[in-house]
Structure formats: C-alpha cells, structure tokens
Amino acid sequence: MKDEYLKLSPEVARARADRKAIVALESTIISHGLPYPENLETALALEGIVRQEGATPATVAILAGRIRVGLEVEELELLATGKDVLKASRRDIPAILARGLRAATTVSATMIAAHLAGIKVFATGGIGGVHRGAQQTFDVSADLTELAKTPVAVVCAGAKAILDLPLTLEYLETLGVPVWGYQTGVFPAFYTRDSGLPLDYRMEDELEIARAIQAKWDLGQEGGILIANPIPPQDELDQTMVQGVVSQALKEADQQGIRGKHLTPFLLDRLKDLTGGLTLQANLALVKNNARLAARIAVTLSRLI
C-alpha cells in the first residue's frame, strides 16, 4: 500500500535497482528558504555536486498526491516559483497527500520519504532542534524525534544557530541518537564551526562513518544518525556577530508574538537582513559542503552493503 503514495523518478528507480548510491535532498530550501532564481540554481547545484561525487540525487517533495523522490527540472522550477507550495513535516503528510496538494519537505518529512524509498543518506543544511525558551513553550522540532525512529543518516552543519544548542544535544542524547563529528570533536553551530560543545565521537573519513552506520543497523538499532559537518573555514561567519544578530532577531520575534512554525522562517529572514545577506551566503556554502560529504558517504556505504 505504501507504493500507492510513493513515486520514484526514473533516475532514482534505476539507481535503486542497481544498488547504486543515492542521496536524499530536502525541498524546503527551494520553496521557503531562498528567493527565485537562487533557489532553483541552488537545487540544481546540489544535485550536480551529488552526481560529481558518483551518487544519484533524490530531491524530495509532495506533488499531486504522491511523495516524489527524485524530481525533473520542470518540477524543481515549479517548487521554486509556485506560490501555493506548503511546508510539510511528519504530521502534515497524510492531509497533504489526501488533498492532492503540493508541498516542500522538511528534515523529518524528507527522512520519512528517504526511508520509504530505501535511501540511507540525506544531506541538509541544519536540523531543527530545541528552541530557546522551550522550558516554557515546549517548542521542540519534530526533526529530533524523527532521528530517533527513522533509519537515515543525516549530514548537516549542526542545528540552526537560532536554537538552544546545548539542550538540542541533550535531547538527542536522551533519544539515543548518535552524533558524530566529521573531522571535528565539537558540535558545529551552523554559521560557525565551533559551538564549544564537545562530541563523544570524531570521525576522520567517509569509510569510518560508513562502517559505523553499517554497524548500527546490522545490530538492529532503531533510528538515524546525525553527522555533523562544519561549514568550510573560508565561509565561516564571526561568532560574536552571529550571536548579536540572533539575539536581536529573537527579541523582535518575541515583541511581535511570532511563535510555532512561523518562528524559524521569521528568524532566518531577519538574520539575512541584519547581516546584509551574509547568513544566506554561509547557508549556501554549508549545504553544498554537506551534499558533497553525503554523496561520498553514500558511495562508500553502497560498497559495504
């Protein structure tokens, strides 16, 4: 019955049949993260990076009542220009499918789609996490609980800098989600390489990561893995500057009563304005860096299976 709701592109279907490496890519960055035409250019660039590294890209979205894994250029353009594209997390998927609507997928929804399609590796920018002040608001991203239950390895540059990073790591530990640093012993803070929060495990190369992924799933351990890949040094922003603009954006959100699912888009948009676009440039650099590492991990993992 699941196949009724799932449609693979011909490229992804061939790769799966041939047991080739595939990397899932989310579509929220296309519909809700960047303006046109930068969003379409970024989507195509990410797919190109994955192909250059020897893997098949599988951008995920929901179109016409189907979870689509792998999109044609025309479909990417539809997501990039459409005004009625929703944002789908885990809880939104059934209603969007039933109504035949179109939606871009968040981290949690992309993980679900990847798992349904048999894809083991997913590249994103940064995951959601525990919001600042969550002790009162209980605002915790569904990305974290998805990582606890869905067996997909997620490559990211840490959690978004607007979040409470210490509590996010604590929550991941409570859920039993492995967090491994790629050539780093500290959790990256999205726009910056070092949050000051130590990680238990530093992985030096793709083979070490692939072997650890395989060991986890061979043992029957549920859930995914978070692979923290710091933003490249040349693209890192000044930490003091980032902390200052994040504090200002959070204050503005509180003053305007912006909460829930509207909070993160508001904050990211304000950071872009407050930094003159520097956060946007950093976001583009880190997500491309993550796509490259994810493809290398996927290729290595495909050789072990």
C-alpha positions, 0 to 999 in steps of 0.5 A: 500500500505504501507504493500507492503514495510513493513515486520514484523518478526514473533516475532514482528507480534505476539507481535503486535497482542497481544498488547504486548510491543515492542521496536524499535532498530536502525541498524546503530550501527551494520553496521557503528558504531562498528567493527565485532564481537562487533557489532553483540554481541552488537545487540544481547545484546540489544535485550536480555536486551529488552526481560529481561525487558518483551518487544519484540525487533524490530531491524530495517533495509532495506533488499531486498526491504522491511523495516524489523522490527524485524530481525533473527540472520542470518540477524543481522550477515549479517548487521554486516559483509556485506560490501555493507550495506548503511546508510539510513535516511528519504530521502534515503528510497524510492531509497533504497527500489526501488533498492532492496538494503540493508541498516542500519537505522538511528534515523529518518529512524528507527522512520519512520519504528517504526511508520509504524509498530505501535511501540511507543518506540525506544531506541538509543544511541544519536540523531543527532542534530545541528552541530557546525558551522551550522550558516554557513553550515546549517548542521542540522540532519534530526533526529530533524525534524523527532521528530517533525512529527513522533509519537515515543518516543525516549530514548537516552543519549542526542545528540552526544557530537560532536554537538552544544548542546545548539542550538540542544535544541533550535531547538527542542524547536522551533519544539515543541518537548518535552524533558524530563529528566529521573531522571535528570533536565539537558540535558545529553551530551552523554559521560557525564551526565551533559551538564549544560543545564537545562530541563523544565521537570524531570521525576522520573519513567517509569509510569510518562513518560508513562502517559505523552506520553499517554497524548500527543497523546490522545490530538492529538499532532503531533510528538515524544518525546525525553527522555533523559537518562544519561549514568550510573555514573560508565561509565561516561567519564571526561568532560574536556577530552571529550571536548579536544578530540572533539575539536581536532577531529573537527579541523582535520575534518575541515583541511581535508574538511570532511563535510555532512554525512561523518562528524559524522562517521569521528568524532566518529572514531577519538574520539575512537582513541584519547581516546584509545577506551574509547568513544566506551566503554561509547557508549556501556554502554549508549545504553544498559542503554537506551534499558533497560529504553525503554523496561520498558517504553514500558511495562508500556505504553502497560498497559495504552493503 
